């Protein structure tokens, strides 16, 4: 499985989002709020 992560744990508006192999850590959990 693949997951999304914010590169370097950045909080900047221009932060890059990268795709990784899932390693089971909680930092790959996302919630989309509409």
Secondary structure as UniProt FT lines:
FT   STRAND          2..6
FT   HELIX           7..9
FT   TURN            13..14
FT   STRAND          17..21
FT   HELIX           26..28
//
